[in-house]
């Protein structure tokens, strides 16, 4: 009987601890499915990059000339556009590099003017430009481990305050962030129990919760078996 009472107490407290986390899972899961993920990512706040055509044979420098002018070894090259200018997108042993296809000028890291042009061209219906900043160590929400440009737009008539993060090496619009994204990101961290990187599915929080859930279940099995055994014993008596 003492063991039964002890297991009952253990089951109760483990149930409370595990129940709190279950409620957090349910609440965070509900919040994450209320708003479409496309809106969370800000896809409705940006235009897709324009598809332009360049007559490389007539206007661009030969790729051999571009490669020969580089200090680092070039591992791959492809054509592209950067703020309306035709470029060679080079992958080198020192990282990606943008080179003007006509003049041969190195464009990486991109200038503030180019970053601003990219942001203004890609934004869709956002408010006025609020600020543009060079970040040597971008925050986690930028999704970049290299310097980046952060462009802030004020709220528009139908759009929230929005942040653009632009890769300084490639000119890629790497991320669009709003309050909705930050709320989603917080609850995503709650859901997977990773409060810092929001990427670790094997944190010690998960492991502890799994152990609590297992002990909760085992205690429940013991209590159920004991009760059934006692009921059978009373009937026989």
C-alpha positions, 0 to 999 in steps of 0.5 A, spaced: 500 500 500 505 504 501 508 503 494 501 504 491 501 511 494 508 513 493 507 511 485 500 515 485 504 521 488 509 520 483 504 519 477 501 525 479 507 530 479 510 527 473 503 528 470 503 535 472 510 536 469 508 533 462 502 536 462 505 543 462 509 541 456 503 538 452 499 544 453 505 548 450 506 543 444 498 544 443 498 552 444 505 553 440 502 548 434 496 551 434 499 558 433 504 555 428 498 553 423 494 559 424 498 563 419 500 560 412 507 559 412 508 563 406 506 569 410 510 567 415 516 567 410 514 574 407 513 571 400 507 576 399 512 582 401 517 581 396 517 580 388 521 574 385 527 577 381 526 579 374 528 574 369 532 578 364 536 576 358 543 578 356 547 577 349 553 574 352 557 573 346 556 581 344 556 584 351 560 580 356 567 579 357 570 572 356 569 567 362 577 566 361 578 573 362 574 574 368 577 567 371 584 570 370 583 576 373 581 573 380 586 572 386 583 565 388 581 559 384 575 559 381 571 552 382 565 554 378 561 560 374 554 562 372 551 568 369 546 572 373 544 579 374 545 584 380 541 590 381 540 590 374 547 589 372 549 583 368 554 579 372 558 573 373 557 569 379 563 565 381 564 560 386 572 561 389 576 557 394 575 564 398 567 564 397 562 567 392 564 573 388 560 577 384 564 580 378 561 585 373 560 581 366 561 587 362 567 591 365 570 586 369 569 590 376 569 586 382 562 587 386 563 583 392 562 585 397 556 589 395 555 597 396 550 600 400 547 603 394 546 596 390 543 593 397 538 599 397 537 598 390 536 590 391 531 592 397 527 597 393 526 593 387 524 586 391 519 589 396 512 589 394 508 595 397 512 596 403 512 603 407 518 608 406 525 606 407 527 607 415 534 605 415 539 601 412 545 598 416 551 594 415 552 588 420 559 584 420 555 579 425 548 578 423 543 576 428 540 569 428 534 571 424 538 573 418 540 566 417 547 568 415 554 567 418 557 572 413 556 580 413 550 582 411 546 589 409 539 590 414 534 594 410 528 596 415 522 598 412 516 602 416 509 600 416 505 601 409 498 602 408 497 594 408 503 591 410 507 591 417 514 593 419 519 589 415 526 587 415 530 585 409 537 581 410 541 581 404 547 577 403 553 582 402 557 577 397 552 575 393 546 580 393 541 575 395 535 577 399 536 572 404 531 573 409 524 577 410 522 578 417 516 581 420 513 581 427 509 575 425 515 571 423 518 573 430 512 570 434 512 564 430 520 563 431 519 564 438 513 558 438 517 554 434 523 554 439 517 552 444 515 547 440 521 543 439 524 545 446 530 549 443 530 556 446 537 558 442 538 556 435 531 553 434 534 548 430 536 542 435 531 537 435 536 533 440 536 538 446 537 536 453 530 539 454 527 534 449 531 528 453 528 530 460 521 530 457 522 524 454 524 521 460 518 524 464 513 521 459 516 514 460 516 514 468 509 517 467 507 512 463 510 506 467 507 509 473 500 509 470 501 502 468 503 500 475 497 503 478 492 500 473 495 493 474 495 494 482 488 496 481 485 491 477 489 486 481 485 489 488 479 489 484 480 481 482 482 480 489 476 483 492 471 479 488 474 473 490 473 475 497 
